[in-house]
Amino acid sequence: MDKTDRQIKDREKILIYSAQKFHKEGFYKTSMDEIAKELCVSKKTIYKHFPSKENLLEEICSHTTNEIYNNVDIIVDGDGNVVFKFVKLLNMYSNYTLNISDKWLHDLKIHHPEILKTINHNRTFKINGILNKLITQGIKEKLIENYPPQIIISAFIHSISGVMNPEFLINNKFTMQIAFKTTHEMLLNGILTGSGKKIFKKEKSLLAKEIKL
């Protein structure tokens, strides 16, 4: 392994481990010394790749967002009917949010609200594009009721934004997984045709093992 490959591998190792730790334990009280010790590397090595803790946090948020959106695009642009795609998206996001703690949400809200604002803005933009594709497909397949797409999209965006709000989750003691899963299923059941609901029930059963509840 040459020097460049090793540096890339070291950077990825630090990024992935720190993301897991921050998501589980929060980042405000997690020190760079702690991360260096647990990874068995020097702080100098970490700072070579990430000049500050704030930079590390920003890179984690960017990496996580890109990873999720890449997986979303694969599902949305892949094969299968619209119900299958909705269930795959539900499963994918449920698995992602499984290890997101209240501490992470609280730290973002209190100490870096600008990052949280960016995450929410990007999520709204992404959801709008996803739903445009899925609703168009679903109406053609006669699996989604022929409601005005703009109303469906607005209902999804406002509902998901409302329940994924850190204050709502913390105050009501909901995990991100439960909040997203419940909202997703309620909204989906509200727009599916009779045929769509039958497929939804079947697909949920077939793909249930993919959700780690």
C-alpha positions in Angstrom: 0.0 0.0 0.0 1.5 3.3 -1.0 1.5 6.5 1.1 -1.5 8.0 -0.7 -3.6 4.8 -0.3 -2.7 4.6 3.4 -3.7 8.3 4.0 -7.0 7.7 2.3 -7.6 4.6 4.4 -6.6 6.4 7.6 -8.9 9.3 6.8 -11.8 7.0 6.1 -11.2 5.0 9.3 -11.2 8.2 11.4 -14.3 9.5 9.6 -16.4 6.4 10.0 -15.4 5.7 13.6 -16.0 9.3 14.6 -19.4 9.3 12.9 -20.5 6.2 14.8 -19.3 7.7 18.1 -20.8 11.1 17.5 -24.2 9.6 16.4 -24.3 7.4 19.5 -22.8 9.6 22.2 -23.0 13.1 20.8 -20.0 15.3 19.8 -20.0 18.2 22.3 -18.4 16.2 25.1 -16.4 13.9 22.9 -12.8 15.0 22.7 -10.3 14.5 19.9 -8.0 12.9 22.6 -10.7 10.3 23.2 -11.1 9.5 19.5 -7.3 9.3 19.1 -7.0 6.9 22.1 -9.8 4.6 20.9 -8.4 4.5 17.4 -4.9 4.0 18.6 -3.6 6.9 16.6 -2.1 10.2 17.5 -4.0 13.5 17.6 -1.5 14.7 15.0 -2.8 12.0 12.6 -6.4 13.1 13.1 -5.6 16.8 12.7 -3.6 16.0 9.5 -6.9 14.9 7.9 -9.3 17.1 9.9 -7.9 20.5 11.1 -10.5 20.9 13.9 -13.3 19.1 15.6 -15.7 21.4 13.8 -14.2 20.4 10.5 -14.6 16.7 11.4 -18.2 17.3 12.3 -18.9 19.0 9.0 -17.2 16.2 7.1 -19.3 13.6 9.0 -22.5 15.3 8.2 -21.5 15.7 4.5 -20.4 12.1 4.2 -23.5 10.7 5.9 -25.8 12.8 3.8 -24.0 11.8 0.5 -24.1 8.1 1.6 -27.9 8.2 2.3 -28.7 10.1 -0.9 -26.6 7.8 -3.0 -28.6 4.8 -1.6 -31.9 6.7 -2.1 -31.1 7.3 -5.8 -30.2 3.7 -6.3 -33.6 2.7 -4.9 -35.7 5.4 -6.7 -34.0 4.9 -10.1 -34.0 1.1 -9.8 -36.5 -1.6 -10.8 -39.7 -2.4 -9.0 -43.1 -0.8 -8.5 -43.6 2.3 -6.5 -44.7 0.5 -3.3 -41.6 -1.7 -3.4 -39.5 1.4 -3.6 -41.3 3.1 -0.7 -40.8 0.1 1.5 -37.1 -0.1 0.5 -36.7 3.6 1.4 -38.4 3.0 4.7 -36.2 0.1 5.5 -33.0 1.9 4.5 -33.8 4.9 6.5 -35.0 2.9 9.5 -31.7 1.1 9.6 -29.7 4.3 9.4 -31.6 6.0 12.2 -31.4 3.0 14.5 -28.1 4.3 16.1 -28.9 8.0 16.1 -29.2 9.2 19.7 -30.9 12.1 21.4 -27.4 13.3 22.4 -26.5 13.8 18.7 -29.7 15.6 18.0 -29.4 17.8 21.1 -25.8 18.7 20.3 -26.7 19.8 16.8 -29.6 21.8 17.9 -27.7 23.6 20.7 -24.2 23.9 19.5 -24.4 23.9 15.7 -27.9 25.0 14.6 -26.5 26.2 11.3 -25.4 22.6 10.4 -28.9 21.3 11.4 -30.5 24.0 9.3 -28.4 23.0 6.3 -29.3 19.3 6.8 -33.0 20.1 7.0 -32.8 22.3 3.9 -31.1 19.6 1.9 -33.5 17.0 3.1 -36.5 19.0 2.0 -35.0 19.6 -1.5 -34.2 15.9 -1.8 -37.6 14.7 -0.6 -39.2 17.0 -3.2 -37.3 15.4 -6.0 -37.8 11.8 -4.8 -41.6 12.3 -4.3 -42.0 13.9 -7.8 -40.5 10.7 -9.4 -42.3 8.2 -7.1 -45.8 9.9 -7.3 -45.6 10.1 -11.1 -44.7 6.4 -11.3 -47.3 5.4 -8.7 -50.1 7.2 -10.5 -49.2 5.6 -13.8 -49.2 2.2 -12.1 -52.5 3.0 -10.5 -51.0 2.2 -7.1 -51.2 5.9 -5.8 -54.5 7.8 -5.9 -54.6 10.6 -8.4 -54.3 13.4 -5.9 -52.5 16.7 -6.9 -48.8 15.8 -6.5 -48.0 19.2 -5.0 -50.4 18.5 -2.1 -48.9 15.0 -1.5 -45.4 16.4 -1.6 -46.2 19.2 0.8 -47.9 16.8 3.2 -44.9 14.5 3.3 -42.3 17.4 3.6 -44.1 19.2 6.4 -45.0 16.0 8.3 -41.5 14.5 8.1 -39.9 17.9 9.0 -42.2 18.2 12.0 -41.5 14.8 13.5 -37.8 14.8 12.7 -37.3 18.0 14.6 -34.9 17.4 17.5 -37.1 19.3 20.0 -40.2 17.2 19.1 -38.2 13.9 19.3 -36.6 14.8 22.6 -39.7 16.2 24.3 -41.8 13.3 23.2 -39.1 10.6 23.7 -39.4 9.2 20.2 -36.4 7.8 18.4 -35.7 9.0 14.9 -36.5 5.5 13.6 -39.9 5.3 15.2 -40.9 8.8 14.2 -39.9 8.3 10.6 -41.3 4.8 10.3 -44.7 5.8 11.8 -45.0 9.0 9.8 -43.9 7.3 6.5 -46.5 4.5 6.9 -49.3 6.8 7.9 -48.7 9.1 4.9 -48.2 6.2 2.5 -51.4 4.4 3.5 -53.2 7.7 2.9 -52.2 8.0 -0.8 -52.2 4.3 -1.9 -55.1 2.8 -3.9 -56.7 -0.4 -2.8 -54.3 -2.4 -5.0 -51.4 -0.3 -3.6 -52.3 -1.1 0.0 -52.4 -4.9 -0.7 -49.0 -4.7 -2.2 -47.7 -2.6 0.7 -48.8 -5.2 3.2 -47.1 -7.9 1.2 -43.9 -6.0 0.6 -43.6 -5.1 4.2 -43.8 -8.7 5.2 -41.2 -9.8 2.6 -38.7 -7.1 3.5 -39.3 -7.0 7.2 -36.0 -8.7 8.0 -34.2 -5.8 6.5 -35.5 -3.5 9.4 -33.6 -4.0 12.6 -36.3 -3.3 15.2 
